[in-house]
Amino acid sequence: MITLTAQMLRENFGACESGAQRFENDYPAGLDLSPLWGSDEEADGLWKEILGGWLRTQVGWAITTGILPARIRADLSEANLSEAILNRADLHRANLSGADLHMAILNRADLSGADLIGADLNRADLSGADLSEADLHMAILNRADLRWADLRWADLSRANLSGADLHMAILNRADLSGADLIGADMSGASLIRANLIRANLSGTNLSGADMSGVDLSGASLSWANLIRVNLIGASLSWANLIGADLRKVNYNEYTVWPKDFPPPQAG
């Protein structure tokens, strides 16, 4: 049995007094953490208890200090994880479909291959997170922080990314078809061979992004910032480029422009 007590939190881990006292009030005899290293069923039950209350705001700290394992083994579909602090957590291939993660802190977390279909990640901090091959179909990510996140091969089809910060994010071969990216910051992002068919990129900042081989067929890029964007081999057939800033873009003979659209001066 591995029992965590308030005294241990104070003496061994330097917990603040208010947090230690609250833990003592809720768990006067301590909390047995051994199920987290037990069977999947045992781990699932205890993780749901930890993440179901105020302790979810302490998980990132507990992982960093070694109190809790980084690997979270639980079915978290439809779970309420709003404002949870899960930085550096290992949620590889976790089931988080339909979960409420708005304003959660998940920076540098491993969410590779995770099921986040329809999840609410409004204003969540996912900076530096690994979301490669994650399924974010129809997820809500408006105003989320995705700077430097790894989203290679991720499914973001029909996701709401309006106002999201994707500066320097890696989205190579990601599926962003039908996604709402209105007003997003994608400056410096890598979108090599990404699928952006019918995506809404109106007013999006794409300056300096690598969009070589991207499919932007039918996408809206009205008033988007495309300064110094790499569009070599990209398809923009039927795309809306009204008001788009195309100064110093890089393209070649394989770049497909909308019908009757005069190619801009190359950078």
C-alpha positions as CSV (number, residue, x, y, z in Angstrom):
1,M,0.0,0.0,0.0
2,I,1.3,3.5,-0.9
3,T,-0.6,5.9,1.3
4,L,-0.1,9.7,0.7
5,T,-0.8,11.8,3.8
6,A,-0.9,15.5,4.4
7,Q,2.2,15.2,6.6
8,M,4.1,13.7,3.7
9,L,3.0,16.5,1.4
10,R,4.3,19.1,3.8
11,E,7.5,17.4,4.8
12,N,8.6,15.5,1.7
13,F,7.2,17.5,-1.1
14,G,7.0,21.1,0.1
15,A,3.3,21.5,-0.5
16,C,1.7,24.8,0.4
17,E,-0.1,24.8,3.8
18,S,-3.5,25.6,2.3
19,G,-3.3,22.7,-0.2
20,A,-2.0,20.2,2.5
21,Q,-4.8,21.3,4.8
22,R,-7.4,20.8,2.2
23,F,-6.0,17.4,1.4
24,E,-6.1,16.5,5.1
25,N,-9.7,17.6,5.4
26,D,-10.7,15.4,2.5
27,Y,-8.4,12.4,3.3
28,P,-7.8,12.4,7.1
29,A,-6.4,8.9,6.9
30,G,-4.5,9.6,3.7
31,L,-5.0,8.4,0.1
32,D,-3.9,5.0,-1.1
33,L,-2.2,5.5,-4.4
34,S,-1.2,1.9,-5.0
35,P,-4.1,1.3,-7.5
36,L,-2.4,3.6,-9.9
37,W,0.3,0.9,-10.3
38,G,-2.3,-1.9,-10.3
39,S,-4.7,-3.3,-12.9
40,D,-6.2,-1.1,-15.5
41,E,-9.6,-1.3,-13.7
42,E,-8.0,-0.3,-10.4
43,A,-6.1,2.6,-12.0
44,D,-9.2,3.8,-13.9
45,G,-11.2,4.1,-10.6
46,L,-8.6,6.1,-8.7
47,W,-7.7,8.4,-11.6
48,K,-11.4,9.2,-12.0
49,E,-11.6,10.1,-8.3
50,I,-8.5,12.3,-8.5
51,L,-9.6,14.0,-11.7
52,G,-13.2,14.4,-10.5
53,G,-12.6,17.0,-7.9
54,W,-10.2,19.8,-6.9
55,L,-7.2,17.5,-7.0
56,R,-7.2,17.7,-10.8
57,T,-5.7,21.2,-10.4
58,Q,-2.7,19.6,-8.7
59,V,-1.9,16.7,-11.0
60,G,0.8,18.4,-13.1
61,W,2.7,19.4,-9.9
62,A,2.2,15.9,-8.5
63,I,3.6,14.3,-11.7
64,T,6.6,16.7,-11.7
65,T,7.4,15.9,-8.0
66,G,7.0,12.2,-8.5
67,I,4.0,11.7,-6.4
68,L,1.9,10.5,-9.3
69,P,2.9,8.5,-12.4
70,A,2.8,10.5,-15.6
71,R,0.8,7.8,-17.3
72,I,-2.9,8.4,-16.8
73,R,-4.7,5.1,-17.3
74,A,-8.4,5.9,-17.4
75,D,-11.4,6.1,-19.7
76,L,-12.0,9.9,-19.6
77,S,-14.7,10.1,-22.3
78,E,-17.3,12.8,-21.4
79,A,-15.3,13.6,-18.3
80,N,-15.3,17.1,-16.7
81,L,-11.7,18.1,-16.7
82,S,-12.2,21.8,-17.0
83,E,-9.3,23.9,-15.7
84,A,-7.4,20.7,-14.9
85,I,-3.6,21.1,-14.7
86,L,-2.2,18.1,-16.6
87,N,1.1,19.5,-17.9
88,R,3.5,16.8,-18.9
89,A,0.9,14.1,-18.4
90,D,1.1,10.9,-20.5
91,L,-2.3,10.6,-22.2
92,H,-1.1,8.6,-25.2
93,R,-4.1,7.0,-27.0
94,A,-6.4,8.1,-24.1
95,N,-10.1,8.2,-24.7
96,L,-11.1,11.9,-24.1
97,S,-13.9,12.0,-26.6
98,G,-16.5,14.6,-25.6
99,A,-14.5,15.6,-22.6
100,D,-14.7,19.1,-21.1
101,L,-11.2,20.4,-21.1
102,H,-11.8,24.1,-21.4
103,M,-9.1,26.2,-19.9
104,A,-7.1,23.0,-19.0
105,I,-3.4,23.2,-18.9
106,L,-1.9,20.5,-21.0
107,N,1.4,22.0,-22.1
108,R,4.0,19.5,-23.1
109,A,1.5,16.6,-22.5
110,D,1.6,13.5,-24.6
111,L,-1.7,13.3,-26.4
112,S,-0.4,11.4,-29.4
113,G,-3.1,9.1,-30.9
114,A,-5.6,10.3,-28.3
115,D,-9.4,10.3,-29.1
116,L,-10.5,13.9,-28.6
117,I,-13.5,13.8,-30.9
118,G,-15.9,16.6,-30.0
119,A,-13.8,17.5,-26.9
120,D,-14.1,21.1,-25.6
121,L,-10.6,22.6,-25.4
122,N,-11.7,26.2,-25.5
123,R,-8.8,28.3,-24.3
124,A,-6.8,25.2,-23.3
125,D,-3.0,25.5,-23.0
126,L,-1.6,22.8,-25.4
127,S,1.7,24.6,-26.1
128,G,4.4,22.1,-26.9
129,A,2.0,19.2,-26.6
130,D,2.4,16.1,-28.7
131,L,-0.9,15.7,-30.6
132,S,0.4,13.7,-33.5
133,E,-2.2,11.3,-35.0
134,A,-4.7,12.5,-32.4
135,D,-8.4,12.5,-33.5
136,L,-9.8,16.1,-32.9
137,H,-12.7,15.8,-35.4
138,M,-15.2,18.5,-34.5
139,A,-13.2,19.5,-31.4
140,I,-13.6,23.0,-29.9
141,L,-10.2,24.7,-29.8
142,N,-11.1,28.3,-30.2
143,R,-8.5,30.6,-28.6
144,A,-6.5,27.5,-27.6
145,D,-2.7,27.8,-27.2
146,L,-1.1,25.4,-29.6
147,R,2.2,27.1,-30.1
148,W,5.0,24.7,-31.0
149,A,2.5,21.8,-30.7
150,D,3.1,18.6,-32.8
151,L,-0.1,17.9,-34.8
152,R,1.4,15.8,-37.6
153,W,-1.2,13.5,-39.1
154,A,-3.8,14.8,-36.7
155,D,-7.5,14.8,-37.7
156,L,-8.8,18.3,-37.2
157,S,-11.6,18.1,-39.7
158,R,-14.4,20.5,-38.9
159,A,-12.7,21.5,-35.7
160,N,-13.3,25.0,-34.3
161,L,-9.8,26.7,-34.2
162,S,-11.0,30.3,-34.4
163,G,-8.6,32.7,-32.7
164,A,-6.3,29.8,-31.8
165,D,-2.5,30.4,-31.5
166,L,-0.7,27.9,-33.7
167,H,2.5,29.8,-34.0
168,M,5.3,27.4,-35.1
169,A,3.0,24.4,-34.8
170,I,3.8,21.3,-36.9
171,L,0.7,20.3,-38.9
172,N,2.3,18.2,-41.7
173,R,-0.3,16.0,-43.4
174,A,-2.9,17.0,-40.8
175,D,-6.5,16.9,-41.9
176,L,-8.0,20.4,-41.5
177,S,-10.8,20.0,-44.0
178,G,-13.8,22.2,-43.2
179,A,-12.0,23.6,-40.1
180,D,-12.8,27.0,-38.7
181,L,-9.5,28.9,-38.5
182,I,-10.9,32.4,-38.6
183,G,-8.5,34.9,-37.0
184,A,-6.0,32.1,-36.0
185,D,-2.3,32.8,-35.7
186,M,-0.5,30.2,-37.8
187,S,2.7,32.2,-38.4
188,G,5.7,30.1,-39.0
189,A,3.7,26.9,-38.9
190,S,4.6,23.9,-40.9
191,L,1.6,22.6,-43.0
192,I,3.4,20.4,-45.5
193,R,0.8,18.4,-47.5
194,A,-1.9,19.3,-45.1
195,N,-5.6,19.0,-46.1
196,L,-7.3,22.3,-45.9
197,I,-10.1,21.7,-48.3
198,R,-13.0,24.1,-47.7
199,A,-11.3,25.4,-44.5
200,N,-12.1,28.9,-43.3
201,L,-8.9,30.9,-43.0
202,S,-10.4,34.3,-43.2
203,G,-8.2,36.9,-41.5
204,T,-5.7,34.2,-40.5
205,N,-2.1,35.1,-40.0
206,L,-0.1,32.6,-42.1
207,S,3.0,34.7,-42.5
208,G,6.2,32.6,-43.0
209,A,4.2,29.3,-43.0
210,D,5.4,26.3,-45.0
211,M,2.3,25.3,-47.0
212,S,4.1,23.4,-49.7
213,G,1.9,20.7,-51.3
214,V,-1.2,21.9,-49.3
215,D,-4.7,21.4,-50.7
216,L,-6.6,24.6,-50.2
217,S,-9.3,23.8,-52.7
218,G,-12.4,25.8,-52.0
219,A,-10.9,27.3,-48.8
220,S,-11.6,30.9,-47.7
221,L,-8.4,33.0,-47.4
222,S,-10.1,36.4,-47.5
223,W,-7.9,39.0,-45.8
224,A,-5.5,36.4,-44.7
225,N,-1.8,37.3,-44.2
226,L,0.2,35.1,-46.6
227,I,3.4,37.1,-46.6
228,R,6.4,34.9,-47.4
229,V,4.3,31.8,-47.3
230,N,5.7,28.8,-49.2
231,L,3.0,27.6,-51.7
232,I,5.2,25.4,-53.9
233,G,3.0,22.6,-55.3
234,A,-0.1,23.9,-53.4
235,S,-3.6,23.7,-54.8
236,L,-5.7,26.9,-54.4
237,S,-8.4,26.0,-56.9
238,W,-11.7,27.7,-56.2
239,A,-10.1,29.3,-53.1
240,N,-11.3,32.8,-52.0
241,L,-8.3,35.2,-52.0
242,I,-10.2,38.5,-51.7
243,G,-8.0,40.9,-49.8
244,A,-5.4,38.3,-49.0
245,D,-1.8,39.7,-48.6
246,L,0.3,37.6,-51.0
247,R,3.5,39.7,-50.9
248,K,6.7,37.7,-51.4
249,V,5.0,34.3,-51.6
250,N,7.0,31.4,-52.9
251,Y,5.4,29.2,-55.6
252,N,6.3,27.3,-58.7
253,E,4.7,25.9,-61.9
254,Y,2.9,23.2,-59.9
255,T,1.1,25.7,-57.8
256,V,-2.6,25.8,-58.8
257,W,-4.3,29.2,-58.6
258,P,-8.0,29.9,-58.7
259,K,-9.4,30.3,-62.3
260,D,-8.7,33.8,-63.7
261,F,-6.6,34.7,-60.7
262,P,-3.4,36.5,-61.6
263,P,-0.4,34.9,-59.7
264,P,1.3,37.4,-57.4
265,Q,4.9,38.5,-57.7
266,A,7.0,35.7,-56.2
267,G,9.2,36.4,-53.2
